[in-house]
Amino acid sequence: MAKTLNALGLCARARKLIFGTPMICEALRSKQKPLLVLCAADNSENTAKRLRDRCAFYAVETVILDCDGEMLARALGKSGKLAAVAVSDENLCRLVRGTMEEETIL
């Protein structure tokens, strides 16, 4: 999980990360759709369903991370709690997917 959070931190520094459910839903409707949505494990049922349904409608992959919203926010330099983040760059999306695959193999 640490490598994935580090990769997300790199995405945040490159300004290719969308923070929070409302901003992700808005980005999904725009022409510049995110390529990957990562959700915290401790989201409410309503938030999880909202993200899952919207991402399915716009054909965007959704992954539930193995961390809570506070850990996700801390890893990205935010205060409080984050329900979800979305990666909007193709190369950084490949990096995040690669780190997730690496961590599931190990």
N, C-alpha and C positions, 0 to 999 in steps of 0.2 A: 504494500500500500504506500510505502514511503516514496518509491520511485514514481508512482503515478501522481502523488501530491506534488513532488518536485517538478514533474513535467507540467502540471497545471500551473504551478508558480511561474514557470518559464513562459507559458501562454499568457498569463496575466501581465507579466513585465513587457511582453510584446504587444499588449493591448488587443489580443485576439480572443479574449474570453468575455462572455456575456454573463453577468451575475444576476441571480434571482429569477424567480418564476415569472413575474410580470414582464420583465425585460426579455426573457426567453420567448414567451408567448408572442410578444410584439415582433421580435426578430423572425419568428417562424412565418409570420404573415408577410414579411418584407421580401424583396428580391434577393437579398443577401442572407439566405437561410444558414443557420448553424449546421455543421456536419455531424456533430456528436453532442448529446446532452447527458450529463453525469449528475445523478441525483444522490442526495444523502440518504442513508439507510433509515433515519428516524423521522422521515416526513410523515405528515398526517395523511390519512386515506384520501382526503379531498385533494390535497396538493399532488400526491402521487398519481391519482387518477387523471387529474387535469393535465399534467405533463405527459403521462403515458398516452392519453387520447389525442392530444394535440400533435405529439411527435409521430404517432401512427398515421394520422391524417395527412401530415406533410412528408411522410416517409423519411424521418430522421431517426437514426439509431439512438436508443436510450439505454443507459447502463446505470445500475444501482451500485454505488460504491460501498465498500465495507467500512464506512466511517460515518460519524454523526455530523450534523450541521455545524456544530461548534468547531470540530476538528478541521472540517473543510474550510471554514472561514479563517481559522488561525493559519492554515497552510498558505492561504492566498493573501495574507496581510490585512484581513478585514476584521472588524470587531463584531461581536454578536454571533448570529447563526445564519448560515446559507442553506437554502433548500436544494438549490441546483445551480450548476454552471453549464455553459455551452461553449464549445470550441468552434471558432468560425474560420480557421485557416486550415487548408488541406494538409500541408506538411506537418504542422503541429498536431493535427488530428491523428496522423499516422504515428507520430512520436508517442502520444498518449495511449493509443491502441497497442503499440508495441510494448510499452511498459506494463500495461495491464496483462497482456499475454505472458510476458516474462514472469510476472509475479504469480500467475496461476500455475505455471509450469514448476517454479521453484517451490 
